[in-house]
Amino acid sequence: MTSEAPETRKPRVAILSRSFSKSAGGAENYAVNLAEQVVDEFEIHVFCERSDISHPGITIHRMARNLKRPRWIALWLFALWSWRQSRRGFDIVHSHENTWHGNVQTAHVRPMRYNLFARAASPFSKLLVYFNIFTSLRLMAHLWLESLRFRGPDERVIVVVAPALGDLIASTYGVKPHRLRLVPPGIQAQATGDTFGLPVASKADARKALGLPPEGWVLLLVGHNFEKKGLAAALRSMPLLAADVSLLVVGGQAKQMDIWRARVAKQELDGRVAFAGTLPDVAPAFAAADCLVHATIDDTFGMVALEAMKARVPVLLSVAPYCLASPLVHAAGAAWMLHDPHSEQEIAHAVETLRANAGLRETQLDRGVQFAHQHRWPQVAQQQVRIYRQLLSGESPAP
């Protein structure tokens, strides 16, 4: 009589993400891509409020009823629901949200506590911050949940998407270095509409499809929050640039675009600025562009910069602390670094220099493609897999 060896069970991983969708934002896109990369090794269950993802290796569990407003109550309801759903039967619970549970927590943004106190230098200003906190249920709820997340058990791993973000969390909440890990965002090796480093559409065809001038330089700005992504400074730089330089803005909701179109008209930039809205595929915008202006004033990594590098589009990128991943990019020489993203003069100077100096531009492009190549999702996901494996084996992963 022969006995068959029992089938090895995949470790079960619960992923917590309120909006599990690639179109919801950078953090949400990150969560989806990471989950898709590890399905061969782990049994993935996602607990969310909403999702448009259909993947044979991912089981989606949606919250039956959820609130959108007020947001602080919605966050606590999701935290409570996801805790009840994932507290048993899973080998690893991986949260991308502010929750008090989960042995892996991925932080995508600066802590709220840091944002509140960063500019409070004097005792009086700190007192005002505390007054605002203790008179606001919203702030107290956010900070309490955030504190439970970062001040959790010592064996909980805090994953950050940029090294400087880990420094902020450590200094704000006293997180010990051995609990911090770096897993930066990645990009697809082959995305819809393009191949790695080579846009499939010609510049002329892409510009025609987007209603852009066939000649001259086209600057590109991509983002949902135009204020944070530096659109104001980009618009102020336009009068300082040659008349054949235009700006294409991708992203944003209709109401936001109407507000900014009015600002464009007031600045007499009609005809030089085009709003494309949210595109299902950003590849044509990269194909049409000569330079990405990512003069962000509040970003952690900036995945759009990686996508631009992949498509061989020069990148202007804010330095830290405006963009927390910029030290990595600067060390690789993969972008033109903007020391003051509020300065229209600095943006204009960067654009003019890159336009006039083909050799400098090509060097940056080559380095950018190499940098992006090192941040493809299959390679990035292996860093997360190692964290999972070490936790499952009971090892203490190196910081």
N, C-alpha and C positions, 0 to 999 in steps of 0.2 A: 504494500500500500504506500503510495507516494503522497506527500503533503505539499501543497503549493505555498510558497512564501506569501505572506500577506502583502497587499498592495500598500506601498508607502503613501501616506496621506500628506498632501501639501499643507504646510502651515497656513492657518486661517488668519487673515489680516483684515481688520476693520478700519476703513478710511473715513474720516469725518470731514465733510466739506459742504457747507450750506448750499452753494450753487456749483454743482458739478458739471461744468460746461466750459468748453474752450473759448467761447465768445463772451463770457461773463467778466473777464479781466485777467491780469497777469497771474495772480495767485491761483485763481481757479483753473486757468490753462495749465499751470505747473502741476496741480494736483491730478488732473486728468492724464496728462502725458506720462507722469511718473507711474500712475496706476497701470496704464496700458503697457509700459515697458516691463513690469515685473509679474505679469499674469502667468508666464510659463513656469515660474518657480513658487508662486504663492496663490492661494485661493482668496480672491479679492472680493470683499463686500463693502459697498459704499453706502454710507448713511448721510442723506442730504434732504434739503427742502425741495429742491427742484433740479432737474437734469434733462439734457437732451442727448445724452450719450447712450449708444447701443453698442455693446461689445460682448462677444460670446464668452469672454473670460472674466467679466465683471458683473456681479449681481448688485442691482440698484435697489435700495430700500428708501422710499420717500416718506417723509413726515406727513401724516394724513392731513393735519391742519397746521397752518403756520401764519404768523403775522409778518407784515413788512414794516409796519409802524405801530408803536414807537420801536426803534431799532434795538434799544437796550433790553426791552422785554423780549423781543424776538430772539436775541442772542442767548438769553438765559433759558428760554423755553427749548431752544435747540440743544443747548448743552445738557439740560435735564433729560430730554427725550433720547439723545444719542448715548448718554451714559446708561440709561435703562436698557437700551437695545444692545449695547456692545459690552456690558460688564461681565457676561459669561459666554463661553464657547469660542473665544478668540485667543490666539497665541500672541498677537500684537494688536494694539489699538494705536492708530496713527492719526493724529488730529492736525488739521490745517486751520482750526478755529480756536478762539479763546475758550478753553474748557478746563475743568479741574481733573479730568481723567485722560488716560492715554499714556503709554510708556514711551511714545515718540511724539514730539510736538514740533511742527515746522512753523517757524516765525517768518513772515513775509514782509512785515512793516516795522517801523520803529515803535517801541512801546509807547503807549499813551502817556504813561507817567513821565517818560523822558521828554516827550513833546510839551507837556504842561510846565515842567520845571526847567527846561533847557535855557530859557531866556530870563529866568527869575534869579538874577545875580544878587540883589540886595535882600536883606531880611524882610523889608516891607513888601517887596514884590512877591516873595515866597509866601508871606502871610496872605496876600490877596489870592494867590493860587489855592491855598488851603481853604480860604473862605468860599471860593467858587466851587470847590469840590464838595464841601460839607453842606452847601445849599443847593446841590444839584443831584437828584436821584440818578440821573443819566450818568454823570461822571462817576459817582460812587459805585454804581453797578458795573460799569466798564472796568474800573480800576480793581475792584474786588475780584472779578473774574480773571483779569490779567495777572493779578498777584497769585491766585491759586494755580495758575498755569505755570508760572516761572519759579515759584517757591514750593513746588511739589516735591515728591520724594527724591532722594539723592540718585536713585537708579534711573530716573526719567531722563531721556536724551532730548536735548533741545537742538534741533536742526535749524541752521540759518542759511539764507540764500546769498549772503555776502559777508566777508570777514568783518567789516566794520560794524555790521548789524550785531554780530556776536559780541563785539566790544561794548556796544551800547547796552545790550541786555545784561551783560556781566556787571557793568558799572551801576546800572539802575536797580537791579534786583539781587546782586551778590551771587549770581550763578557761578559755580566753580568751573574752571576751564575744562575739567575732565568730562563735564556733561555736555559740552558744546561740540557740534559737528557742522561741517560745511558741505552742503549739497546745492550748488548753484543751478539756476535754470538752464535748460538746454533748448536746442532747436532740432527740427526734424532733418535727417540726412537727405530726405527728398520730400519736399512739401508740394502741395497742389499747385500746379502751374509753373514750377521751376525745378531745376536740378541744382545740386550743391555748387554754389559759386557761379552759376551761369543762368541768368534769366532767360526764359524760353521766348518771351515776346521781344520784338525789336523795340528800340526806343521810339521810333516813329509811330509804330502801330499802337504802342501803349499810350503815347501822348494823344493820339487821335481819339482813342477810346475814352480817355478821361477829359477830353475837351481842352487840352493844354496847347500852348504855342509849339509849333514844330521846331523852332530854333531857340537859341538862348539857353540859359541855365535854369533848371527847375529845382528848387529846394523843397524838401519833404518834411512834414511834421506829422507824427502819428501818435494818437492817444485819445483817451476818453475824457480826461479832465484837461481842457486846453490851458487853464490858468497854471496848473502845476507843471505841465509839459513845456512851458515857456513860450506860448504863442504870442503873448504881449511883446516880449523882447524881439521875437522874430519879425513881427509886424513893424516895430520901430526901426529895425535894421533895413527894411526895404528901400526907403528913400536914400539911404547911404550907398546903395548898390546900383549897378548899371541898370538901365531901363529894360534890358532884355532878361532880367532875372525875375522869375515868378515863384510863387509859393503855393504848393499843394498841401491841403490839410485833410487828413484822413481820420475818421472816428467822430465821436460826439453824437449827441442826440439832437433832434430837430430844433428844440427850443434853444439849446446852447448855441447851435450854429446861427440861428436868427440873431441872437445877441451879438455874436462876433461879426456877422456880416454888417450889422449896423456900425460897429467900430471900424471895420474896413472902409465903409463908405465915408465915415467921418474923417478918416485919415487920408482920403482921396487915393485909395489903393485899388479901386475897382478896375478889373481887367488884369491885375497882377496877382490876385489871390483867388484860389478856387477851393471850394469845400466839397469834398467827395462823399462825406458821410461815412458810415460803416460799410466796408467792402467785405464780401464773403471770402475774397482772396486778395491779399495785399501785394502779391507778386507783381501785378501790372504797375502799381504805384512805384515799387522799387525799380522796375524796368524803365519807367519814365523819368526817374529822378537822377540828378547829378550830385546831390548831397543831402544827407539826413541831418536836420537840425534838432538835436535832442537837448535843448537848453533847459532841462528839467530843474525844478527847484525842490523836488521832493520825490526821490525814487530810491529803490534798493538796488536793483540790477539793471532794469531796462532791456527787456527781451527784444524790443524792436531794434535796438542797436545791434544785437547779434544777427537778427534777420537781415539787416542792411549790410553788415559785413559779409554775410553769406552770399548776398546778391551783388557783391563788389560795388557797393555804394559808399563813398567817403562819409565818415561820421563825425559830427561835432558833439561832444559829450561833456556834461558838467562834471567838475571835480567833486570829491567828497568835501563837506558832508551833504551836498545837494544830491549826488548819486553815490551810494555807498560802495558800489562795485567798481568805481572808476580807478582805484589803485591797481586792480588787476589789469584793466584795459591799458592804463598808462604804462605799466611795466612791460606790456607786450608791444607798445608803440602802435596800437591798433586803431587809434582815433585821435582827432585833434581835441585837446582838452580845453574846455572853457573855464577859466578861473572865476569869472563872474557871469553867471548865466543871465543876470539882469541887464548886462551891458550890450546895447545894440551895436556900439562901436567895436567891441570884441568879436561879436558874431560876424559883422560885415568884414572885418579884417581877415578872419579865418576863411570866409567864403572867397574873398578876392585872392588870397594867397594860394589856396588850393586850386582855384580856377586858372591862375597864371602859371603855376609851377607843376607841370605834368609829371616830372620826376618825383617830387614829393608826394604827389597824389598816388602814383603807382606804388610807391613804397608802402604807404599807409594801407592801400587796398590789399596788397599781398600779405601784410601782417594781419590785417583784419580777417581775411579768409582763413589764415592759419589759426587765429584765435577762435573763430567760430567753429572751425573743424574740431578743435579740442573740446567744444561744448555741445556735442551732439547728444541727443537723449540716450542712446544705448550706452555710451560711456558714462554719462552723468548718473544714470539709473543704477549702475553697478556700485556706486558709492552708497546709495540707499540700501541696496541688497546686502552689502557688507555689514551695515548697521543692524539690519534685521537678523542676519545670521549670527552676529556676535551676541545680540540680546537673547536669541533662542538657545544659544550654547551656554549662556551664563557668563560669557567673557566680559571683561571690562574694556570696552573699546578705547583705543588711544585717542586723546583729544585732538 
